[in-house]
Amino acid sequence: MGNWIINNGLTAFILVVWMAINIFLFVWFYFFYDLGDQFFYTRHLLGSALAWARAPAAVLNFNCLLILLPVCRNLLSLFRGSLMCCGRSVRKQLDKNLSFHKLVAYMIGLMTAVHMIAHLLNVEWYNNSRQGIYDELSTALSNLEDGENTTYLNPIRITNLDPQQIPTYFVFTTIAGLTGVIITLALILIITSSMEVIRRSYFEVFWYTHHLFIIFFAGLVFHGAGRIVRSQQSEPPHNFTFCKDRPADWGRIPECPIPKFAGGFPQTWMWVIGPMVLYVCERLLRFIRYMQAVTYRRIVMRPSKVLELQLVKNGFKMEVGQYVFLNCPAISQLEWHPFTMTSAPEEDFFSVHIRSAGDWTDKLIEIMQNLPEGAQGPKMGVDGPFGTASEDVFDYEVSMLVGAGIGVTPFASILKSIWYKFKDSNPKLRTRKIYFYWLCRETHAFEWFADLLQVLEKEMEERGMGDFLTYKLYLTRWDQSHADHVMVHSDQDKDVITGLKQKTYYGRPAWDKEFEQVRKENPTSVVGTFLCGPEALAKVLAKKCAKYSDVDPRKTKFYFNKENF
Amino acid sequence: MGKIEWAMWANEQALASGLILLTGGIVGVAGQFRGWQFAAYAVAAGVFVCLLEYPRSKRSKGTSVERTGQYCFTVCVKAFGPLTRNYYVRAFLHAAICVPGGFMLATVLGCVCLGIASLIYLVAAIRGEHWEPILPRKEVRKPVTESIKNPPQNPPPRPPAEMRRKRVDDLEGAAYDNPISVTDD
């Protein structure tokens, strides 16, 4: 339990606060509309459906405010930088921005459903009142004329259509109704195209459809402009307790003048205008970055369809393990795709290794392959760099880095940076020890990374720092011929697959043994575990971190960090 | 967008539409709305659409992810053969189903969503996609004989019998070197 608190406590706290605000808003506005005197007559026509519609509306206002914030990645980067003083737990929360965005989206979906159902009831009952099938009071209320300044209560004004079609007619001819239908439709399309299956397989559909949020917010801001939720005004003074039983006498006796109603001032824009402005700034910033010139220093095709691009951009500064978004108008005008940088901050260029994984990457590789020797590549827009968990790797005394397959890329950046920091004897390096685990299926994907490791190996030996970096390579898919080959060459000094001194392991790592070893060798340290790889592995490592951590601050503690692409 | 299988998105949209149609229908019937008969129809139509759309199709490229417990639905849908396999049929079916939903406010949203799903299915059909059931793969046991190597027919070469006999007076010299290390190091 203590381990869970260390690793997830702050996240849980933030979620509890968020949920508490939601519940508070819901309950507050529910009672505001259910008990407020000015809505007495409105409630007579609508019952508690009025409150059931207005309460989720308030929660929706709050969540529509929140939903734009986690996706302002430049803003988050700035925020992250200013939090350098606040300790890594706080900064770790910013890594979970996409999860929060999804959670808020679910809440919006749920509240939209409640809001819509309540309004369906409202419209139906307003219609019935207008048709005169309820009691005398309802009919009297509905018949209130539309004087100057719109003083009626019942927003359904027409009676000369087929009564079954009046609700539909009403919805499509009022601002609230029309905007409501349009934005709900936009929301549904956004949600169906954001399902994990669609998102992982067809990113373009997800990305383009998601831009319907522009329609969503535009409609949302105007949704209340029609002011159809009406409350009784204090002028003229009309005591409903006395007058509700005498609708026939309204306007005839001095105690009961004809009551006047007015709609509430639309408030949604006040909630969402701030985040909308911030988001516009964010997109503007992305555009400005896109316009900055990017030149190609080197373009290399690596084995197993991996493309390495070395790029140079004026004023570009990065940290280890950060990522950039790339946009290539020659392939697609609107798409930005994230790639982790594989170069170290100490180099005067930045590089990415791009693997063939879909439409966009395939097209890019194809274009690069058809380039003549030494030519510049197509225009590339670069947005970033954006920070994520790997930035923290030097804050931990001991780090365990786990990269699965192409997930090793952020660690390429880290290891290169170590090499440079070593050469410069950089005192900023708090790290004393690094354990690196690379899991891979195919041997020939090793090459570009194996070169790096070879250089590091040599460098470390020359400086006598052999035990700073311990790395283990795991070949998870092997067969009999592999085993035979290795057995024959087992007495050689260097590994037969990679050419490295460290031998390749076969199969998956036994994590219990690894964590035990790390704990034994570092009995009092805080160990940061960083993973870039599949979800299943993340679950395993998170569990092991929790299992091997000790609440006692003098003993070893494991913190788990995961890249989320 | 070369590689997209539109049917996958159409399927998500149609399933969502089925649920929305069902919800609108339930509200219409429970609230005894005017035109509740249309709402009752929407309940039935919503359930039907959900049942039809629940089993995901097998993707022509890449791994298909099943929905939980979809196997029984897959079998039912598969039983209708070309009617459910062909996406033109689905597109027109959804277009036809959605129309009565437009006659009542509670079901209008379901109607429009299903109409959109129908359009996406039409696009999928024009692109030549069709519905394939996801069925569990039959396990093929590889014949065992291939992986077991033939045991050797002859004994390994040994030095002549006199040398093999254990020399009690010289135990060190009697031991011989193994070509491959037999201990873990």
Chai-1 contact restraints between the chains, C-beta under 6 A:
chainA,res_idxA,chainB,res_idxB,connection_type,confidence,min_distance_angstrom,max_distance_angstrom,comment,restraint_id
A,I117,B,V27,contact,1.0,0.0,6.0,A-B,restraint_1
A,L120,B,V27,contact,1.0,0.0,6.0,A-B,restraint_2
A,L120,B,A106,contact,1.0,0.0,6.0,A-B,restraint_3
A,L121,B,G31,contact,1.0,0.0,6.0,A-B,restraint_4
A,E124,B,F33,contact,1.0,0.0,6.0,A-B,restraint_5
A,P163,B,R34,contact,1.0,0.0,6.0,A-B,restraint_6
A,Q164,B,R34,contact,1.0,0.0,6.0,A-B,restraint_7
A,Q164,B,G35,contact,1.0,0.0,6.0,A-B,restraint_8
A,P167,B,L105,contact,1.0,0.0,6.0,A-B,restraint_9
A,T168,B,L105,contact,1.0,0.0,6.0,A-B,restraint_10
A,V171,B,L105,contact,1.0,0.0,6.0,A-B,restraint_11
A,I188,B,A16,contact,1.0,0.0,6.0,A-B,restraint_12
A,I188,B,C113,contact,1.0,0.0,6.0,A-B,restraint_13
A,T192,B,E12,contact,1.0,0.0,6.0,A-B,restraint_14
A,T192,B,Q13,contact,1.0,0.0,6.0,A-B,restraint_15
A,T192,B,A16,contact,1.0,0.0,6.0,A-B,restraint_16
A,M195,B,E12,contact,1.0,0.0,6.0,A-B,restraint_17
A,V197,B,V65,contact,1.0,0.0,6.0,A-B,restraint_18
A,I198,B,W9,contact,1.0,0.0,6.0,A-B,restraint_19
A,Y202,B,I4,contact,1.0,0.0,6.0,A-B,restraint_20
A,E204,B,M1,contact,1.0,0.0,6.0,A-B,restraint_21
A,V205,B,W9,contact,1.0,0.0,6.0,A-B,restraint_22
A,D359,B,G2,contact,1.0,0.0,6.0,A-B,restraint_23
A,D359,B,K3,contact,1.0,0.0,6.0,A-B,restraint_24
